[in-house]
Structures are given as C-alpha cells and as structure tokens.
Amino acid sequence: MTGINIISTGSYAPAVAVTNDDMSKVVDTSDEWIKTRTGISVRRMSGGEPTWHMGACASKQAIERANIDPADIGLIITSTITNDFSTPSVSCLIQREIGAVNAACFDLGAACSGFVYALDTARRYLATDDNLKYVLVCAAESLSHITNFEDRSSCVLFGDGAAAVIVERSDKLFAAWTGADGTGAKFLYARTAHNIHPFMPNVPTVIDDETDSGITHNMLVQNGKEVYKFATKALPGAAKNAAAAAGLDIDDIDIFVPHQANIRIIETAAKNLGVSMDKFYVNIDRHGNTSSASIPIAFDEAVTSGAVKRGQKICFVGFGAGLTLGAVIFEY
Ligand code: ACO
C-alpha cells in the first residue's frame, strides 16, 4: 500500500498564555483542582488572531522547513471545528497567505480526531493521483471562540493553536483506522449560529431531549463523565485497530502521540493498552486541549526536541466530539 513521508512540521501557539490562576479569576476553580484532574497548567488563547492566521503561520513554518516551492502543493486539507467563517474554508484562506496557487482546498470536520482523519485522507489522495506532489495537512483551532467561560467543568480544559505537516507519497509503512459513534453526539457538541428565517418557528434543533433543553447558545456543551468513559476505551481501541491494519503488535510502536485531552484519560488508556507512559508524548500541561491541533502540535514539539527520530514507528490516536475516533501508524 502506498504510504506517506512527513517531510516537515510546523506549529503556532498564540502569545496569550492563560494560567490556572488566571482561570480562577473567571470561574470558581483552583490551580490544584485543574492540575490534579486534568494535568493542565497553562493554555494559549487567541488574543484576536483568527483561526486561519494561526493555520497559515504553522503552514509557513512547515513549508520553510521542507524547503519546497508552495506552488508544488496540490492539496490543502485543514482540520477544524472553529473556522472563522461558515465559508470560505480555512484551507482557502491559508492558500491565499502561503501562495499555494495550484492547491485544491477543503476543510475536514471530525473534531479532536480530525488530524488523524486528514492524514488518512491525504494518503488516499496521494495514492490515487500521480500528479499530486505535496499535500499540506493542517489543524487550526480557536476553541476559546466556543468555550463557555461560565462552565467551570469545561472552560478550564481548552486552548487554541495550530500545526501543519507537508507530506509526500512514499513506500514507508502507513496504516489507518477511523470510526465514529453518532449516538454519542449528545455528550459533546456546540451549535452553529444560524438565522431564524421567516418560515421557521424559533425553536432550536434538538440534539437530545434530556441534555439539550434550554440550550440555545453556540458554546461547547459537554458531559465530562461520558466523554471520559468513551475516551479511555476509544484510545486503546483505535490504536489496536490501526496496529492490526499495519500488521504490527502494539509493542512494535515506538511513540504514541495521543490527542491531548486530559492526562488522566491518557494514563488510563495507556494502562488499558498495556503500554508504558514512557512511550506516550504528552504536552497537555503547556497547551491544554486544542482539539484536532493537539496531535500535530505535540508531534512538532516531539520532532523539534528530538523526542522522535526518523525511522521510528509512530501512532497518532485521536478521539472526540461526534463521537469520533481514529489512529494512524506510520514510519517517520
Ligand atoms: N474547579 C473546581 N471544581 C470543579 C471544576 C473546576 N474547574 N469542575 C468541576 N468541579 C467540581 C464539580 O462541580 C464537582 O463538584 P461536586 O462534587 O460538589 O458536584 C466535582 O468537581 C467533581 O466533578 P466531576 O465532574 O465528577 O469531576 P471529574 O473528576 O469527572 O473531572 C473532568 C471533570 C475533568 C471534566 C473530567 O470528567 C474529564 O476530563 N472528562 C473528559 C473531558 C474531556 O477530555 N473532554 C474533551 C475530550 S474530546 C475533545 O477533546 C473535544
């Protein structure tokens, strides 16, 4: 099967750093509660820069490091649930900024699993289109735009950021497994703002009779306990399915880069998978949960710090709203 080579990575973290003590000025919480329940110390938030700007900055860095001509990028896929606009796509705005004049552009919405889905999609394009040389896969998220800063159980979790990779066709190992469970949609969602038109009564679309009553804002609504239960099963399940697709044992994987949602989720999932935490790359303490941007931000950090090396077998594993889940395993 045709695989991919990740030529380069890039990332962007907004300048505004919000500590747990800062959060305790907004809601009734404490540094101690947030650290012990989530592992988060500080998260970055957009100080006004749009999602597309963060994505473009990360993409420029990846292009510079790959030392390629942006005109040779044939496709841009951006994973996001926090586009600044319903249309155009974040990918089109990134294309405008980086001069990738020959690229087709679209966004992909699979929440925190989005980067895994996007990388798998890039591989499929590369496998079926010989004219495609490079794909830019980006994830850009401004969760602060949809965070409910009156809900202490969710607002302490999220942050903003972006990251990107340049990929090309390769014979190296690549395998993916992706899935979803729409019956869990009610456990984690945010409405889209929309008009109430003259021919429709002012009734919000109901996602679930019990949990949805009275919620008309467009901020994230989360059942933390249900998401926790799902996540601790989804992570090992997706990783095992991708390993089976790759013809590998879980022990063959050198480094896992999981979605950075909560350190307790990652620790419990690692235990369920039977893998030591030493093999998990974690940076949630410094970024919080940046949805689909969390895996590529962590990977960029792991690459630039030397924590991952060429030739190693890497597993990206994501889980999130939808509910969605998925994993890719590849040789870096
Ligand atoms: N500060 C202080 N107290 C708090 C806070 C807070 N920020 N949030 C909740 N509490 C309180 C609750 O009110 C509750 O108090 P009570 O016992 O008096 O009622 C107490 O802490 C315990 O609340 P729980 O909800 O039981 O806390 P829990 O240990 O389950 O932790 C958390 C909550 C962190 C949200 C956890 O459920 C979790 O991590 N869930 C998964 C969330 C997640 O990762 N979501 C994203 C994944 S998918 C994606 O990335 C989009």
Residues whose N, C-alpha, C, O or C-beta is under 5 A from the ligand:
A	BS01	ACO	D28 T29 S30 W33 R37 C112 R152 S153 V156 G224 K225 V227 Y228 A261 N262 N289 S291 F319 G320 A321
